[in-house]
Amino acid sequence: MLYPYALLAFGLVCASLTIWTWRACRPAGKAVWEKLPRHIALGMVLGAVDLAWCVPHAEPVFYIGAWRWLLPLACALLVVAYSFTDYHFSRALAGFLILLAHYFLLESFAAHSPIKGLFSFLCVVMGTAGVFIGGMPYLLRDLIRKVCDSTGWRAAIVGLMAIYAAVSIILGVFHLVK
């Protein structure tokens, strides 16, 4: 029963980001927002969420007594990530997008909805974007620069986020009412 609420929460976050992107991503704010992909504190918080989400996924590959070590290993991995990587927020966002796309795809196959094909496609796009951002984290900085500099890019990203928001909210309401 968590799936409809997750859809609604994701839709509301996307709607908020849509409004924020349209209003805040202007040429005057470019210097502030292009630093976001390297933000350490936000990256570490989101990275901790990512690692906590990954711990249950890693349990099956460990033998029975070793699952107790997963959470301390995740904490140690967070320290290693802080020490040896750059673009902390980009990498954490990429991991979150991949995990979110996986969760939504997994849950959508059990929940029958009229726009399952569209939603599955959007999830694959979201996961693929996460893979690209994780592999080349500077792409998020470059995207922020383009969105701040160009009204066309800003309109395209706002439109894409509005589609994600609308589809997620419609599916969330559909599954709650159903």
N, C-alpha and C positions, 0 to 999 in steps of 0.2 A: 504494500500500500504506500510505500515511500515514493514510488515512481511518479505518480501525478503531482505530488508536492515538489519533487525535484524538478519536474518540467516547469511548473509554475514559478519556482524560484529562479531557474535559469532564464525563463522568459522575462521576468521582472528585472533581472540583472542586465540582460541584453537591452531591454527598453531603456533602462537608466543609462547604460553606456551609449546608446544611440543618441539620447538627448545631450549627454556630456560631450560626446565627440563633436556633435554639430556646433555646440556653443563654445567649448574650450579649445579646440584644436584650430587655432588661427595662427597666422604668421607671427604675431606678437608673442604667443605662448610657446613657440617652437623650442626655444632654448630651455624651457622648463621641462617640457614633455619628452624631449629626445633623450633626457637622462634617465627616464623611467626603466628602460631595459637593464640598466646596470645597478638599479637600486638594490642595496644589500638587504636592508631590513624587510622590505616587502617580499623580496625573493626568498629570504630564509623562512618567513612565516608561511608563505605559500608552498615552499619546498617541504616544510615540516608536515603540512596538510597532505601533500603528495605522498610522502614516505609513510605516514600513518595509514593512508588509503591503500598503499601497496603491501603492507604487512600481511593482511589476510590472504592476498593473492600469492604471497611467497610461501605460506605455510605448507602447501602440499609437496613442495620439492625438498623440504627438510625432513629428516627422520624425526620420530615422535618426540624425543627428548630435547631436540634442538630448537623447537619453536619458541621456547622461553628466551632465546638469545636474539630473536628477530627485532624486538623493540630496541634493545641496547645497540644492536648493529645499525638500525636505522638512525639512531641518534649519533652514532659515530660517523655514519655516512654523511649526515648533515654537517658535521664539523669538517670532514674532508672536503665536501662541496664548497663550504665557505672558504677554506684555505687555498684550494687549488683551481677554482674555476672563476670565470668572469661572466658578466651578463647574468647575474643571479636571477633577476625577475624574469627575463626572457626564458631561461631554462626551466624555471619553476612553472611559468605559465604554459610552456610547451607540454610539460608532464601532466599538468592539470587538464589541458585540452584533450590529450590522448586518453587519459583515464575517464574523463567525462564522456567522450565519444564511445569508448568501450562500454561503459555502464548503460548509456542510452540505447546503444545498438542491442545489447544483451536483453534489456528489459522490453524493448519494443517488439522483439520477436514473440514474446509470450502475450503481449497486450495487442489485441486486434484493433486497428484503427483505420479509418478511411484514407488517410494520407501517409500510410506507413512507408511507401516507396520514396516519397519526397523527404520524409524525416530521416530515413536511412541514408539517402544521398547527402543530406546536410550533415549528418554525423560523420560520414566518411570524409567529407570536405574538412570538417573541424579537426578530425584526427590527423589528416594529411597535413593540414596547416601546422598542427602541433609538432609533427615529425620534422617539417622544414624549419620551423623556428628553433626546435631543439638542436638540430644539426648545424644551423647557421643562425645563431642568435642575433647577429647584427641586422638581420632582415626586419626584425621588429622596429629597431631604431630607424631603418631606412623607410619603412612604411609610415611611421609617425611623422617623419620629415615630409614625405609626399602628401600625407593627409593635411598637415599644417600649411603646406605651400599651395596646394591646388584645391580649388573648389570641386573639381570633377572627382578627384580621389576621395575627398571628404564625403561627397554625395554617394559615391559607390560603396564606401565602407558603411556609411549610415544606412543605406538601403539594404545591404547584406545583413547588418545587425538587426534591422527592423524585420526582415524576413525570419531570422532565427527567433526573435521575440514573438512574432505573431504565431508562427507554427508551434512553438513550445507552449504558449499560453492556450492556444486552441486545443492542442492535444491534452494538456493538463486538465482543462475544464471538461473535455470530452470524457476522460477516464475517471474523473471525480463524479460526474453525473451518471455515467454508465453503471 
